[in-house]
Amino acid sequence: MGVYQGNDLRKISGGLKRPHRKHRKHEMGSYPTETKVSNKDIRVVERVFGGNKKVKLYYAATANVLDPKSKQFKKVRILSVVETPANRDFARRGIIVKGSIIQTEIGKAKVISRPGQDGVINAILIEG
């Protein structure tokens, strides 16, 4: 089931518009991907507008973490979600979005990628 992304439902004033045609397939969207911490990575490739592909990460176990001192990336296990500035409830539910602070095996790291859109978690180590 899709989510309608068209703008012909309401006026700027808040009143309803009368439909002058049916919804079109190119106006269809989708529900947001809430990437959760798990014991293995689960990705789904979806077809999106223009025939393009979007890799959605539904469950994540590992992250690519950059150590700023050594300038090296390490693939490490995610232990938990510490904090999410976007939504306080996401940290409680274990949902990872861009800007989330995650606890990894080597320390806390800040997520710099969009897991629901990119299909991977890239992060920068903030403490060792």
Backbone as XML, in Angstrom:
<?xml version="1.0"?>
<chain id="A" units="angstrom">
  <residue number="1" name="MET">
    <atom name="N" x="0.841" y="-1.181" z="0.000"/>
    <atom name="CA" x="0.000" y="0.000" z="0.000"/>
    <atom name="C" x="0.882" y="1.239" z="0.000"/>
  </residue>
  <residue number="2" name="GLY">
    <atom name="N" x="0.536" y="2.188" z="-0.827"/>
    <atom name="CA" x="1.354" y="3.380" z="-0.950"/>
    <atom name="C" x="0.812" y="4.543" z="-0.148"/>
  </residue>
  <residue number="3" name="VAL">
    <atom name="N" x="1.586" y="5.589" z="-0.109"/>
    <atom name="CA" x="1.221" y="6.832" z="0.550"/>
    <atom name="C" x="1.106" y="7.886" z="-0.539"/>
  </residue>
  <residue number="4" name="TYR">
    <atom name="N" x="0.017" y="8.654" z="-0.542"/>
    <atom name="CA" x="-0.210" y="9.660" z="-1.573"/>
    <atom name="C" x="0.627" y="10.893" z="-1.308"/>
  </residue>
  <residue number="5" name="GLN">
    <atom name="N" x="1.416" y="11.319" z="-2.315"/>
    <atom name="CA" x="2.306" y="12.462" z="-2.165"/>
    <atom name="C" x="1.839" y="13.683" z="-2.948"/>
  </residue>
  <residue number="6" name="GLY">
    <atom name="N" x="0.651" y="13.606" z="-3.526"/>
    <atom name="CA" x="0.139" y="14.733" z="-4.299"/>
    <atom name="C" x="-0.246" y="15.895" z="-3.405"/>
  </residue>
  <residue number="7" name="ASN">
    <atom name="N" x="-0.491" y="17.055" z="-4.012"/>
    <atom name="CA" x="-0.829" y="18.233" z="-3.218"/>
    <atom name="C" x="-2.203" y="18.785" z="-3.584"/>
  </residue>
  <residue number="8" name="ASP">
    <atom name="N" x="-3.082" y="17.935" z="-4.082"/>
    <atom name="CA" x="-4.385" y="18.417" z="-4.521"/>
    <atom name="C" x="-5.512" y="18.039" z="-3.559"/>
  </residue>
  <residue number="9" name="LEU">
    <atom name="N" x="-5.192" y="17.816" z="-2.288"/>
    <atom name="CA" x="-6.221" y="17.450" z="-1.322"/>
    <atom name="C" x="-6.726" y="18.656" z="-0.530"/>
  </residue>
  <residue number="10" name="ARG">
    <atom name="N" x="-5.848" y="19.600" z="-0.187"/>
    <atom name="CA" x="-6.231" y="20.749" z="0.637"/>
    <atom name="C" x="-5.739" y="22.053" z="0.019"/>
  </residue>
  <residue number="11" name="LYS">
    <atom name="N" x="-6.494" y="23.116" z="0.298"/>
    <atom name="CA" x="-6.066" y="24.454" z="-0.093"/>
    <atom name="C" x="-5.088" y="24.983" z="0.952"/>
  </residue>
  <residue number="12" name="ILE">
    <atom name="N" x="-4.421" y="26.075" z="0.651"/>
    <atom name="CA" x="-3.504" y="26.694" z="1.602"/>
    <atom name="C" x="-4.275" y="27.166" z="2.834"/>
  </residue>
  <residue number="13" name="SER">
    <atom name="N" x="-5.529" y="27.589" z="2.621"/>
    <atom name="CA" x="-6.344" y="28.074" z="3.735"/>
    <atom name="C" x="-6.822" y="26.951" z="4.650"/>
  </residue>
  <residue number="14" name="GLY">
    <atom name="N" x="-6.675" y="25.698" z="4.222"/>
    <atom name="CA" x="-7.111" y="24.564" z="5.031"/>
    <atom name="C" x="-8.365" y="23.896" z="4.510"/>
  </residue>
  <residue number="15" name="GLY">
    <atom name="N" x="-9.045" y="24.542" z="3.573"/>
    <atom name="CA" x="-10.262" y="23.956" z="3.010"/>
    <atom name="C" x="-9.943" y="22.816" z="2.061"/>
  </residue>
  <residue number="16" name="LEU">
    <atom name="N" x="-10.962" y="22.006" z="1.766"/>
    <atom name="CA" x="-10.780" y="20.871" z="0.862"/>
    <atom name="C" x="-10.891" y="21.305" z="-0.591"/>
  </residue>
  <residue number="17" name="LYS">
    <atom name="N" x="-10.115" y="20.674" z="-1.452"/>
    <atom name="CA" x="-10.236" y="20.870" z="-2.890"/>
    <atom name="C" x="-11.096" y="19.754" z="-3.452"/>
  </residue>
  <residue number="18" name="ARG">
    <atom name="N" x="-11.813" y="20.037" z="-4.507"/>
    <atom name="CA" x="-12.590" y="18.991" z="-5.171"/>
    <atom name="C" x="-11.674" y="18.288" z="-6.161"/>
  </residue>
  <residue number="19" name="PRO">
    <atom name="N" x="-11.704" y="16.957" z="-6.219"/>
    <atom name="CA" x="-10.817" y="16.251" z="-7.147"/>
    <atom name="C" x="-11.207" y="16.501" z="-8.604"/>
  </residue>
  <residue number="20" name="HIS">
    <atom name="N" x="-10.228" y="16.853" z="-9.430"/>
    <atom name="CA" x="-10.485" y="17.059" z="-10.857"/>
    <atom name="C" x="-9.971" y="15.879" z="-11.676"/>
  </residue>
  <residue number="21" name="ARG">
    <atom name="N" x="-9.300" y="14.940" z="-11.019"/>
    <atom name="CA" x="-8.852" y="13.711" z="-11.677"/>
    <atom name="C" x="-8.512" y="12.698" z="-10.597"/>
  </residue>
  <residue number="22" name="LYS">
    <atom name="N" x="-8.223" y="11.453" z="-11.011"/>
    <atom name="CA" x="-7.838" y="10.416" z="-10.059"/>
    <atom name="C" x="-6.366" y="10.568" z="-9.693"/>
  </residue>
  <residue number="23" name="HIS">
    <atom name="N" x="-5.950" y="9.881" z="-8.624"/>
    <atom name="CA" x="-4.546" y="9.893" z="-8.237"/>
    <atom name="C" x="-3.720" y="9.177" z="-9.315"/>
  </residue>
  <residue number="24" name="ARG">
    <atom name="N" x="-2.497" y="9.656" z="-9.514"/>
    <atom name="CA" x="-1.597" y="9.057" z="-10.495"/>
    <atom name="C" x="-0.525" y="8.250" z="-9.775"/>
  </residue>
  <residue number="25" name="LYS">
    <atom name="N" x="-0.001" y="7.245" z="-10.488"/>
    <atom name="CA" x="0.991" y="6.383" z="-9.866"/>
    <atom name="C" x="2.275" y="7.144" z="-9.519"/>
  </residue>
  <residue number="26" name="HIS">
    <atom name="N" x="2.626" y="8.157" z="-10.309"/>
    <atom name="CA" x="3.855" y="8.905" z="-10.008"/>
    <atom name="C" x="3.716" y="9.769" z="-8.754"/>
  </residue>
  <residue number="27" name="GLU">
    <atom name="N" x="2.508" y="9.913" z="-8.226"/>
    <atom name="CA" x="2.303" y="10.664" z="-6.986"/>
    <atom name="C" x="2.335" y="9.764" z="-5.759"/>
  </residue>
  <residue number="28" name="MET">
    <atom name="N" x="2.582" y="8.482" z="-5.974"/>
    <atom name="CA" x="2.570" y="7.528" z="-4.873"/>
    <atom name="C" x="3.924" y="7.541" z="-4.155"/>
  </residue>
  <residue number="29" name="GLY">
    <atom name="N" x="3.886" y="7.533" z="-2.857"/>
    <atom name="CA" x="5.097" y="7.468" z="-2.054"/>
    <atom name="C" x="5.132" y="6.162" z="-1.279"/>
  </residue>
  <residue number="30" name="SER">
    <atom name="N" x="5.833" y="6.138" z="-0.159"/>
    <atom name="CA" x="5.879" y="4.935" z="0.673"/>
    <atom name="C" x="6.084" y="5.348" z="2.120"/>
  </residue>
  <residue number="31" name="TYR">
    <atom name="N" x="5.847" y="4.421" z="3.016"/>
    <atom name="CA" x="6.021" y="4.693" z="4.428"/>
    <atom name="C" x="7.510" y="4.833" z="4.746"/>
  </residue>
  <residue number="32" name="PRO">
    <atom name="N" x="7.870" y="5.602" z="5.778"/>
    <atom name="CA" x="9.284" y="5.742" z="6.116"/>
    <atom name="C" x="9.871" y="4.432" z="6.623"/>
  </residue>
  <residue number="33" name="THR">
    <atom name="N" x="11.136" y="4.212" z="6.317"/>
    <atom name="CA" x="11.837" y="3.013" z="6.759"/>
    <atom name="C" x="12.428" y="3.275" z="8.134"/>
  </residue>
  <residue number="34" name="GLU">
    <atom name="N" x="11.991" y="2.528" z="9.116"/>
    <atom name="CA" x="12.520" y="2.685" z="10.470"/>
    <atom name="C" x="13.543" y="1.585" z="10.715"/>
  </residue>
  <residue number="35" name="THR">
    <atom name="N" x="14.816" y="1.919" z="10.533"/>
    <atom name="CA" x="15.900" y="0.960" z="10.689"/>
    <atom name="C" x="16.086" y="0.631" z="12.163"/>
  </residue>
  <residue number="36" name="LYS">
    <atom name="N" x="15.991" y="-0.652" z="12.501"/>
    <atom name="CA" x="16.101" y="-1.085" z="13.891"/>
    <atom name="C" x="17.378" y="-1.882" z="14.107"/>
  </residue>
  <residue number="37" name="VAL">
    <atom name="N" x="17.848" y="-1.898" z="15.360"/>
    <atom name="CA" x="19.032" y="-2.672" z="15.725"/>
    <atom name="C" x="18.627" y="-4.141" z="15.826"/>
  </residue>
  <residue number="38" name="SER">
    <atom name="N" x="19.437" y="-5.018" z="15.228"/>
    <atom name="CA" x="19.143" y="-6.441" z="15.228"/>
    <atom name="C" x="20.452" y="-7.215" z="15.264"/>
  </residue>
  <residue number="39" name="ASN">
    <atom name="N" x="20.356" y="-8.541" z="15.117"/>
    <atom name="CA" x="21.576" y="-9.347" z="15.118"/>
    <atom name="C" x="22.081" y="-9.655" z="13.716"/>
  </residue>
  <residue number="40" name="LYS">
    <atom name="N" x="21.348" y="-9.216" z="12.664"/>
    <atom name="CA" x="21.853" y="-9.330" z="11.298"/>
    <atom name="C" x="21.247" y="-8.238" z="10.429"/>
  </residue>
  <residue number="41" name="ASP">
    <atom name="N" x="21.950" y="-7.913" z="9.334"/>
    <atom name="CA" x="21.490" y="-6.862" z="8.426"/>
    <atom name="C" x="20.435" y="-7.421" z="7.478"/>
  </residue>
  <residue number="42" name="ILE">
    <atom name="N" x="19.333" y="-6.691" z="7.316"/>
    <atom name="CA" x="18.298" y="-7.074" z="6.354"/>
    <atom name="C" x="18.016" y="-5.860" z="5.478"/>
  </residue>
  <residue number="43" name="ARG">
    <atom name="N" x="18.286" y="-6.004" z="4.168"/>
    <atom name="CA" x="18.070" y="-4.937" z="3.197"/>
    <atom name="C" x="17.016" y="-5.358" z="2.192"/>
  </residue>
  <residue number="44" name="VAL">
    <atom name="N" x="16.293" y="-4.376" z="1.669"/>
    <atom name="CA" x="15.306" y="-4.615" z="0.623"/>
    <atom name="C" x="15.560" y="-3.582" z="-0.464"/>
  </residue>
  <residue number="45" name="VAL">
    <atom name="N" x="15.602" y="-4.037" z="-1.724"/>
    <atom name="CA" x="15.784" y="-3.134" z="-2.856"/>
    <atom name="C" x="14.409" y="-2.869" z="-3.455"/>
  </residue>
  <residue number="46" name="GLU">
    <atom name="N" x="14.022" y="-1.587" z="-3.539"/>
    <atom name="CA" x="12.717" y="-1.216" z="-4.068"/>
    <atom name="C" x="12.885" y="-0.367" z="-5.309"/>
  </residue>
  <residue number="47" name="ARG">
    <atom name="N" x="11.927" y="-0.497" z="-6.233"/>
    <atom name="CA" x="11.899" y="0.354" z="-7.408"/>
    <atom name="C" x="11.202" y="1.644" z="-7.027"/>
  </residue>
  <residue number="48" name="VAL">
    <atom name="N" x="11.808" y="2.772" z="-7.397"/>
    <atom name="CA" x="11.243" y="4.076" z="-7.071"/>
    <atom name="C" x="11.018" y="4.862" z="-8.358"/>
  </residue>
  <residue number="49" name="PHE">
    <atom name="N" x="10.639" y="6.108" z="-8.229"/>
    <atom name="CA" x="10.286" y="6.950" z="-9.368"/>
    <atom name="C" x="11.396" y="6.999" z="-10.416"/>
  </residue>
  <residue number="50" name="GLY">
    <atom name="N" x="11.021" y="6.869" z="-11.661"/>
    <atom name="CA" x="11.980" y="6.911" z="-12.752"/>
    <atom name="C" x="12.656" y="5.587" z="-13.013"/>
  </residue>
  <residue number="51" name="GLY">
    <atom name="N" x="12.183" y="4.507" z="-12.391"/>
    <atom name="CA" x="12.793" y="3.199" z="-12.580"/>
    <atom name="C" x="14.079" y="3.027" z="-11.798"/>
  </residue>
  <residue number="52" name="ASN">
    <atom name="N" x="14.368" y="3.951" z="-10.894"/>
    <atom name="CA" x="15.580" y="3.858" z="-10.093"/>
    <atom name="C" x="15.395" y="2.852" z="-8.968"/>
  </residue>
  <residue number="53" name="LYS">
    <atom name="N" x="16.497" y="2.494" z="-8.347"/>
    <atom name="CA" x="16.466" y="1.539" z="-7.233"/>
    <atom name="C" x="16.852" y="2.259" z="-5.950"/>
  </residue>
  <residue number="54" name="LYS">
    <atom name="N" x="16.192" y="1.877" z="-4.852"/>
    <atom name="CA" x="16.532" y="2.426" z="-3.545"/>
    <atom name="C" x="16.733" y="1.249" z="-2.601"/>
  </residue>
  <residue number="55" name="VAL">
    <atom name="N" x="17.887" y="1.219" z="-1.942"/>
    <atom name="CA" x="18.189" y="0.149" z="-0.989"/>
    <atom name="C" x="17.752" y="0.617" z="0.387"/>
  </residue>
  <residue number="56" name="LYS">
    <atom name="N" x="16.824" y="-0.120" z="0.992"/>
    <atom name="CA" x="16.323" y="0.240" z="2.323"/>
    <atom name="C" x="16.852" y="-0.757" z="3.335"/>
  </residue>
  <residue number="57" name="LEU">
    <atom name="N" x="17.426" y="-0.248" z="4.406"/>
    <atom name="CA" x="17.963" y="-1.083" z="5.477"/>
    <atom name="C" x="16.913" y="-1.162" z="6.582"/>
  </residue>
  <residue number="58" name="TYR">
    <atom name="N" x="16.306" y="-2.346" z="6.752"/>
    <atom name="CA" x="15.261" y="-2.518" z="7.752"/>
    <atom name="C" x="15.831" y="-2.900" z="9.115"/>
  </residue>
  <residue number="59" name="TYR">
    <atom name="N" x="16.818" y="-3.789" z="9.118"/>
    <atom name="CA" x="17.451" y="-4.209" z="10.367"/>
    <atom name="C" x="18.963" y="-4.102" z="10.203"/>
  </residue>
  <residue number="60" name="ALA">
    <atom name="N" x="19.634" y="-3.581" z="11.238"/>
    <atom name="CA" x="21.072" y="-3.345" z="11.158"/>
    <atom name="C" x="21.788" y="-4.003" z="12.323"/>
  </residue>
  <residue number="61" name="ALA">
    <atom name="N" x="22.924" y="-4.626" z="12.029"/>
    <atom name="CA" x="23.761" y="-5.230" z="13.064"/>
    <atom name="C" x="25.135" y="-4.579" z="13.101"/>
  </residue>
  <residue number="62" name="THR">
    <atom name="N" x="25.590" y="-4.055" z="11.955"/>
    <atom name="CA" x="26.934" y="-3.491" z="11.879"/>
    <atom name="C" x="26.902" y="-2.081" z="11.310"/>
  </residue>
  <residue number="63" name="ALA">
    <atom name="N" x="27.980" y="-1.346" z="11.587"/>
    <atom name="CA" x="28.137" y="0.010" z="11.062"/>
    <atom name="C" x="29.577" y="0.199" z="10.611"/>
  </residue>
  <residue number="64" name="ASN">
    <atom name="N" x="29.769" y="1.030" z="9.590"/>
    <atom name="CA" x="31.104" y="1.414" z="9.145"/>
    <atom name="C" x="31.483" y="2.673" z="9.910"/>
  </residue>
  <residue number="65" name="VAL">
    <atom name="N" x="32.408" y="2.546" z="10.849"/>
    <atom name="CA" x="32.751" y="3.653" z="11.742"/>
    <atom name="C" x="34.131" y="4.191" z="11.381"/>
  </residue>
  <residue number="66" name="LEU">
    <atom name="N" x="34.202" y="5.516" z="11.201"/>
    <atom name="CA" x="35.462" y="6.187" z="10.906"/>
    <atom name="C" x="36.105" y="6.641" z="12.209"/>
  </residue>
  <residue number="67" name="ASP">
    <atom name="N" x="37.363" y="6.251" z="12.387"/>
    <atom name="CA" x="38.138" y="6.727" z="13.531"/>
    <atom name="C" x="38.883" y="7.978" z="13.068"/>
  </residue>
  <residue number="68" name="PRO">
    <atom name="N" x="38.521" y="9.181" z="13.579"/>
    <atom name="CA" x="39.141" y="10.405" z="13.073"/>
    <atom name="C" x="40.642" y="10.511" z="13.320"/>
  </residue>
  <residue number="69" name="LYS">
    <atom name="N" x="41.143" y="9.843" z="14.356"/>
    <atom name="CA" x="42.582" y="9.923" z="14.645"/>
    <atom name="C" x="43.398" y="9.146" z="13.624"/>
  </residue>
  <residue number="70" name="SER">
    <atom name="N" x="42.999" y="7.888" z="13.358"/>
    <atom name="CA" x="43.759" y="7.050" z="12.434"/>
    <atom name="C" x="43.261" y="7.151" z="10.989"/>
  </residue>
  <residue number="71" name="LYS">
    <atom name="N" x="42.146" y="7.851" z="10.769"/>
    <atom name="CA" x="41.541" y="8.001" z="9.435"/>
    <atom name="C" x="41.232" y="6.644" z="8.791"/>
  </residue>
  <residue number="72" name="GLN">
    <atom name="N" x="40.820" y="5.689" z="9.606"/>
    <atom name="CA" x="40.509" y="4.336" z="9.129"/>
    <atom name="C" x="39.049" y="4.010" z="9.425"/>
  </residue>
  <residue number="73" name="PHE">
    <atom name="N" x="38.413" y="3.306" z="8.481"/>
    <atom name="CA" x="37.061" y="2.806" z="8.700"/>
    <atom name="C" x="37.139" y="1.400" z="9.277"/>
  </residue>
  <residue number="74" name="LYS">
    <atom name="N" x="36.255" y="1.103" z="10.226"/>
    <atom name="CA" x="36.162" y="-0.240" z="10.788"/>
    <atom name="C" x="34.709" y="-0.672" z="10.762"/>
  </residue>
  <residue number="75" name="LYS">
    <atom name="N" x="34.481" y="-1.919" z="10.417"/>
    <atom name="CA" x="33.126" y="-2.471" z="10.441"/>
    <atom name="C" x="32.924" y="-3.075" z="11.827"/>
  </residue>
  <residue number="76" name="VAL">
    <atom name="N" x="32.049" y="-2.434" z="12.628"/>
    <atom name="CA" x="31.859" y="-2.858" z="14.015"/>
    <atom name="C" x="30.390" y="-3.141" z="14.302"/>
  </residue>
  <residue number="77" name="ARG">
    <atom name="N" x="30.183" y="-3.894" z="15.355"/>
    <atom name="CA" x="28.832" y="-4.286" z="15.764"/>
    <atom name="C" x="28.149" y="-3.143" z="16.512"/>
  </residue>
  <residue number="78" name="ILE">
    <atom name="N" x="26.852" y="-2.948" z="16.239"/>
    <atom name="CA" x="26.054" y="-1.942" z="16.935"/>
    <atom name="C" x="25.454" y="-2.597" z="18.169"/>
  </residue>
  <residue number="79" name="LEU">
    <atom name="N" x="25.627" y="-1.956" z="19.319"/>
    <atom name="CA" x="25.084" y="-2.493" z="20.561"/>
    <atom name="C" x="23.723" y="-1.894" z="20.896"/>
  </residue>
  <residue number="80" name="SER">
    <atom name="N" x="23.590" y="-0.569" z="20.769"/>
    <atom name="CA" x="22.316" y="0.075" z="21.085"/>
    <atom name="C" x="22.274" y="1.484" z="20.510"/>
  </residue>
  <residue number="81" name="VAL">
    <atom name="N" x="21.089" y="2.092" z="20.589"/>
    <atom name="CA" x="20.916" y="3.490" z="20.203"/>
    <atom name="C" x="20.889" y="4.313" z="21.488"/>
  </residue>
  <residue number="82" name="VAL">
    <atom name="N" x="21.824" y="5.250" z="21.617"/>
    <atom name="CA" x="21.943" y="6.044" z="22.841"/>
    <atom name="C" x="21.006" y="7.247" z="22.800"/>
  </residue>
  <residue number="83" name="GLU">
    <atom name="N" x="21.029" y="7.972" z="21.685"/>
    <atom name="CA" x="20.289" y="9.234" z="21.591"/>
    <atom name="C" x="19.950" y="9.512" z="20.141"/>
  </residue>
  <residue number="84" name="THR">
    <atom name="N" x="18.781" y="10.133" z="19.914"/>
    <atom name="CA" x="18.388" y="10.547" z="18.581"/>
    <atom name="C" x="17.833" y="11.962" z="18.654"/>
  </residue>
  <residue number="85" name="PRO">
    <atom name="N" x="18.539" y="12.966" z="18.130"/>
    <atom name="CA" x="18.048" y="14.340" z="18.194"/>
    <atom name="C" x="16.753" y="14.562" z="17.412"/>
  </residue>
  <residue number="86" name="ALA">
    <atom name="N" x="16.518" y="13.780" z="16.369"/>
    <atom name="CA" x="15.325" y="13.959" z="15.546"/>
    <atom name="C" x="14.047" y="13.641" z="16.315"/>
  </residue>
  <residue number="87" name="ASN">
    <atom name="N" x="14.094" y="12.606" z="17.150"/>
    <atom name="CA" x="12.901" y="12.184" z="17.875"/>
    <atom name="C" x="13.342" y="11.394" z="19.104"/>
  </residue>
  <residue number="88" name="ARG">
    <atom name="N" x="12.943" y="11.841" z="20.272"/>
    <atom name="CA" x="13.342" y="11.192" z="21.518"/>
    <atom name="C" x="12.838" y="9.748" z="21.587"/>
  </residue>
  <residue number="89" name="ASP">
    <atom name="N" x="11.677" y="9.511" z="20.994"/>
    <atom name="CA" x="11.066" y="8.181" z="21.042"/>
    <atom name="C" x="11.865" y="7.161" z="20.223"/>
  </residue>
  <residue number="90" name="PHE">
    <atom name="N" x="12.581" y="7.614" z="19.178"/>
    <atom name="CA" x="13.351" y="6.693" z="18.340"/>
    <atom name="C" x="14.427" y="5.972" z="19.144"/>
  </residue>
  <residue number="91" name="ALA">
    <atom name="N" x="15.087" y="6.664" z="20.059"/>
    <atom name="CA" x="16.145" y="6.038" z="20.862"/>
    <atom name="C" x="15.557" y="4.940" z="21.742"/>
  </residue>
  <residue number="92" name="ARG">
    <atom name="N" x="14.388" y="5.178" z="22.301"/>
    <atom name="CA" x="13.743" y="4.162" z="23.142"/>
    <atom name="C" x="13.369" y="2.931" z="22.338"/>
  </residue>
  <residue number="93" name="ARG">
    <atom name="N" x="12.939" y="3.150" z="21.097"/>
    <atom name="CA" x="12.501" y="2.044" z="20.247"/>
    <atom name="C" x="13.646" y="1.391" z="19.483"/>
  </residue>
  <residue number="94" name="GLY">
    <atom name="N" x="14.853" y="1.951" z="19.563"/>
    <atom name="CA" x="16.013" y="1.378" z="18.883"/>
    <atom name="C" x="16.036" y="1.649" z="17.400"/>
  </residue>
  <residue number="95" name="ILE">
    <atom name="N" x="15.514" y="2.802" z="16.978"/>
    <atom name="CA" x="15.465" y="3.162" z="15.558"/>
    <atom name="C" x="16.630" y="4.086" z="15.236"/>
  </residue>
  <residue number="96" name="ILE">
    <atom name="N" x="17.335" y="3.767" z="14.142"/>
    <atom name="CA" x="18.519" y="4.528" z="13.737"/>
    <atom name="C" x="18.169" y="5.411" z="12.547"/>
  </residue>
  <residue number="97" name="VAL">
    <atom name="N" x="18.429" y="6.720" z="12.680"/>
    <atom name="CA" x="18.277" y="7.674" z="11.591"/>
    <atom name="C" x="19.545" y="8.518" z="11.533"/>
  </residue>
  <residue number="98" name="LYS">
    <atom name="N" x="19.632" y="9.393" z="10.530"/>
    <atom name="CA" x="20.799" y="10.273" z="10.425"/>
    <atom name="C" x="20.862" y="11.177" z="11.655"/>
  </residue>
  <residue number="99" name="GLY">
    <atom name="N" x="22.050" y="11.287" z="12.254"/>
    <atom name="CA" x="22.238" y="12.104" z="13.439"/>
    <atom name="C" x="22.144" y="11.337" z="14.742"/>
  </residue>
  <residue number="100" name="SER">
    <atom name="N" x="21.727" y="10.059" z="14.681"/>
    <atom name="CA" x="21.615" y="9.252" z="15.904"/>
    <atom name="C" x="22.991" y="8.968" z="16.488"/>
  </residue>
  <residue number="101" name="ILE">
    <atom name="N" x="23.054" y="8.881" z="17.810"/>
    <atom name="CA" x="24.276" y="8.468" z="18.508"/>
    <atom name="C" x="24.098" y="6.989" z="18.849"/>
  </residue>
  <residue number="102" name="ILE">
    <atom name="N" x="25.004" y="6.151" z="18.341"/>
    <atom name="CA" x="24.905" y="4.710" z="18.587"/>
    <atom name="C" x="26.080" y="4.237" z="19.439"/>
  </residue>
  <residue number="103" name="GLN">
    <atom name="N" x="25.832" y="3.218" z="20.227"/>
    <atom name="CA" x="26.891" y="2.596" z="21.027"/>
    <atom name="C" x="27.417" y="1.406" z="20.231"/>
  </residue>
  <residue number="104" name="THR">
    <atom name="N" x="28.716" y="1.400" z="19.944"/>
    <atom name="CA" x="29.335" y="0.302" z="19.198"/>
    <atom name="C" x="30.366" y="-0.380" z="20.084"/>
  </residue>
  <residue number="105" name="GLU">
    <atom name="N" x="31.005" y="-1.393" z="19.522"/>
    <atom name="CA" x="32.042" y="-2.123" z="20.269"/>
    <atom name="C" x="33.243" y="-1.250" z="20.598"/>
  </residue>
  <residue number="106" name="ILE">
    <atom name="N" x="33.513" y="-0.237" z="19.768"/>
    <atom name="CA" x="34.696" y="0.603" z="19.987"/>
    <atom name="C" x="34.356" y="1.950" z="20.607"/>
  </residue>
  <residue number="107" name="GLY">
    <atom name="N" x="33.087" y="2.195" z="20.926"/>
    <atom name="CA" x="32.676" y="3.445" z="21.556"/>
    <atom name="C" x="31.463" y="4.047" z="20.886"/>
  </residue>
  <residue number="108" name="LYS">
    <atom name="N" x="31.129" y="5.267" z="21.301"/>
    <atom name="CA" x="29.971" y="5.961" z="20.745"/>
    <atom name="C" x="30.316" y="6.560" z="19.389"/>
  </residue>
  <residue number="109" name="ALA">
    <atom name="N" x="29.328" y="6.551" z="18.485"/>
    <atom name="CA" x="29.535" y="7.088" z="17.149"/>
    <atom name="C" x="28.271" y="7.795" z="16.687"/>
  </residue>
  <residue number="110" name="LYS">
    <atom name="N" x="28.453" y="8.813" z="15.829"/>
    <atom name="CA" x="27.333" y="9.572" z="15.284"/>
    <atom name="C" x="27.077" y="9.125" z="13.852"/>
  </residue>
  <residue number="111" name="VAL">
    <atom name="N" x="25.821" y="8.781" z="13.541"/>
    <atom name="CA" x="25.445" y="8.295" z="12.210"/>
    <atom name="C" x="25.412" y="9.469" z="11.242"/>
  </residue>
  <residue number="112" name="ILE">
    <atom name="N" x="26.119" y="9.332" z="10.104"/>
    <atom name="CA" x="26.173" y="10.396" z="9.104"/>
    <atom name="C" x="25.477" y="10.008" z="7.802"/>
  </residue>
  <residue number="113" name="SER">
    <atom name="N" x="25.014" y="8.764" z="7.686"/>
    <atom name="CA" x="24.293" y="8.339" z="6.491"/>
    <atom name="C" x="22.810" y="8.226" z="6.813"/>
  </residue>
  <residue number="114" name="ARG">
    <atom name="N" x="22.010" y="7.984" z="5.782"/>
    <atom name="CA" x="20.572" y="7.801" z="5.957"/>
    <atom name="C" x="20.265" y="6.322" z="5.720"/>
  </residue>
  <residue number="115" name="PRO">
    <atom name="N" x="20.203" y="5.509" z="6.775"/>
    <atom name="CA" x="20.081" y="4.062" z="6.597"/>
    <atom name="C" x="18.843" y="3.620" z="5.824"/>
  </residue>
  <residue number="116" name="GLY">
    <atom name="N" x="17.734" y="4.311" z="6.015"/>
    <atom name="CA" x="16.503" y="3.946" z="5.313"/>
    <atom name="C" x="16.543" y="4.281" z="3.841"/>
  </residue>
  <residue number="117" name="GLN">
    <atom name="N" x="17.483" y="5.135" z="3.419"/>
    <atom name="CA" x="17.583" y="5.551" z="2.023"/>
    <atom name="C" x="18.843" y="5.011" z="1.355"/>
  </residue>
  <residue number="118" name="ASP">
    <atom name="N" x="19.928" y="4.830" z="2.125"/>
    <atom name="CA" x="21.208" y="4.419" z="1.557"/>
    <atom name="C" x="21.453" y="2.916" z="1.659"/>
  </residue>
  <residue number="119" name="GLY">
    <atom name="N" x="20.853" y="2.276" z="2.658"/>
    <atom name="CA" x="21.049" y="0.841" z="2.840"/>
    <atom name="C" x="22.298" y="0.478" z="3.607"/>
  </residue>
  <residue number="120" name="VAL">
    <atom name="N" x="22.959" y="1.474" z="4.219"/>
    <atom name="CA" x="24.175" y="1.225" z="4.978"/>
    <atom name="C" x="24.256" y="2.254" z="6.100"/>
  </residue>
  <residue number="121" name="ILE">
    <atom name="N" x="24.952" y="1.890" z="7.177"/>
    <atom name="CA" x="25.151" y="2.832" z="8.276"/>
    <atom name="C" x="26.621" y="3.231" z="8.306"/>
  </residue>
  <residue number="122" name="ASN">
    <atom name="N" x="26.881" y="4.515" z="8.032"/>
    <atom name="CA" x="28.209" y="5.092" z="8.157"/>
    <atom name="C" x="28.182" y="6.022" z="9.361"/>
  </residue>
  <residue number="123" name="ALA">
    <atom name="N" x="29.227" y="5.991" z="10.173"/>
    <atom name="CA" x="29.259" y="6.784" z="11.391"/>
    <atom name="C" x="30.671" y="7.286" z="11.657"/>
  </residue>
  <residue number="124" name="ILE">
    <atom name="N" x="30.766" y="8.323" z="12.498"/>
    <atom name="CA" x="32.052" y="8.875" z="12.926"/>
    <atom name="C" x="32.175" y="8.661" z="14.426"/>
  </residue>
  <residue number="125" name="LEU">
    <atom name="N" x="33.300" y="8.130" z="14.855"/>
    <atom name="CA" x="33.556" y="7.884" z="16.284"/>
    <atom name="C" x="33.660" y="9.209" z="17.022"/>
  </residue>
  <residue number="126" name="ILE">
    <atom name="N" x="32.899" y="9.327" z="18.132"/>
    <atom name="CA" x="32.963" y="10.566" z="18.905"/>
    <atom name="C" x="33.683" y="10.375" z="20.230"/>
  </residue>
  <residue number="127" name="GLU">
    <atom name="N" x="33.816" y="9.129" z="20.674"/>
    <atom name="CA" x="34.656" y="8.838" z="21.836"/>
    <atom name="C" x="35.116" y="7.385" z="21.755"/>
  </residue>
  <residue number="128" name="GLY">
    <atom name="N" x="36.329" y="7.128" z="22.215"/>
    <atom name="CA" x="36.920" y="5.810" z="22.048"/>
    <atom name="C" x="36.737" y="4.870" z="23.177"/>
  </residue>
</chain>
